[in-house]
Amino acid sequence: MRPVLKLTSCLCLLTVCCSLTLPVLGEEKSRWEHKKNYEKMIVEPTLPVATDVPDRILLSWKQDPARSFSVTWRSKAGADAVAEIAPAETGPQFVKQARLIPGETSPLKTNLGTVHMHAATFEDLKPNTLYVYRVGSRRTVPLSKADQEDVEPLTAEYAWSEWIQYRTAQESEGDVVAPVSFVYVGDAQNDVKSHWSRLIRESYRDAPRMTFMLHAGDLVNHGNHDQEWGEWFYAGSGIFSAIPQLAVPGNHEYARDPFAEKPEGEESLPKTLSRRWGQRFEFPDNGPKGSTENIFYVDVQGVRIIGLDSNREIEAQTEWLKKVLSNNPNRWTILTHHHPIYSSSVKRDNPELRKTWQRLYEKYHVDLVLQGHDHSYGRTGPISLQLSRQLETEENVATGLRVADQSGGPVYVVSVSGPKMYELKQYPAEAIQTDPFRRRTQGKQLYQVITVEQDRLVYQAKTVTGKLYDQFTITKDKAGKNVFEDQAPPVEE
Ligand SMILES: [Fe+2]
């Protein structure tokens, strides 16, 4: 090639590159800005398509986690569904031991057509034992004659999931309990497939042997939009069917049900808890009368996990909460609800929760309160109301909180796992002693790994990239008194 031609070629190439690069860079910016408006995000329309083959399989606990577990799944057809379970073996021969149980089926009308939800509970299991299970839904599209003759009758009748492994929880031996570890996440809510997938998968890579996962509400943005649940299950595929999931509803799980009948005398449909919630999650039926998997407690390996619904009927849950807290044989108590006792973001205060529930948390020595809703991160030390002088104000209780640390009280956390971010509430410099949070940040997607041993609780918050952002340890002495140690690493907030 002659030099002139070479130069001309280079210029041409440069021009082409610029014309390709500059608009793309410009587009990136506007695309990001557009994402601020999450309400208008478009979700994948193919994710909701249901077939005969079980999908959206979710494992949870309805009964004693050492002796039972429950599964829900979905298929298109409304015919019967079944599940099978066997103790795991080192090869495929375990199938000979498989026990078949019936599932329960209920229809679910969605904005994308009617599907069917199925649920099954495996009972009479042995503690700390590895099982394999699978779920099946009756075929509505029959196999070809040749295939039917070629497979066992159960496969001819039912479309099955893969075999999935799960180890039951351990039972306490006297006062000795096995360690529990779990991942807790705040709101996933928006762009769940696009932006939350990497977070939930990173958390799984980080703690693959976790005992369970906990979601503190606003799992999706529109509780009745089926495609958003499709994104949630896509993000957690292979995880939600193998690790028990616990969750409490956020305000976004409450929505107007387009298929509900308008109550007499009402001008419009009221917002109600998405019907999917009760069909999807199988939590213990031990909440106040009328609750539907939105209020419950689970005891696992010396830890009582209590889930409350902070969206409504706060007072009505208080009597139940008192009973559950006062009659608690577990060494550790962890509580979760969506709206925070102390808000980390601007103009999102919830004084009613402090006035009703917080006193009980302290009276009955709750160790940790895990929350969401604020789309930022805030973590307190142990906080006691006793030393606060501003209990009845409309603002966050603040004065004297740092002083109160040593008097005990729960540690409160607000966290966010999805991409929607809110501005952090700023405290004036002179009020540094009144800021309830010891660690707080905005603009970061976070997950938390919490390990609870006999006498020690270790809490870690990690960024979506797997980097340690926050840490503390609570040590419980023989009398049950907590000693708190802040171990937050020196990183930029
Ligand atoms: Fe929320």
Boltz pocket constraint, residues with backbone or C-beta under 6 A from the ligand:
constraints:
  - pocket:
      binder: B
      contacts: [[A, 187], [A, 218], [A, 250], [A, 251], [A, 252], [A, 338], [A, 372], [A, 373], [A, 374]]
      max_distance: 6.0
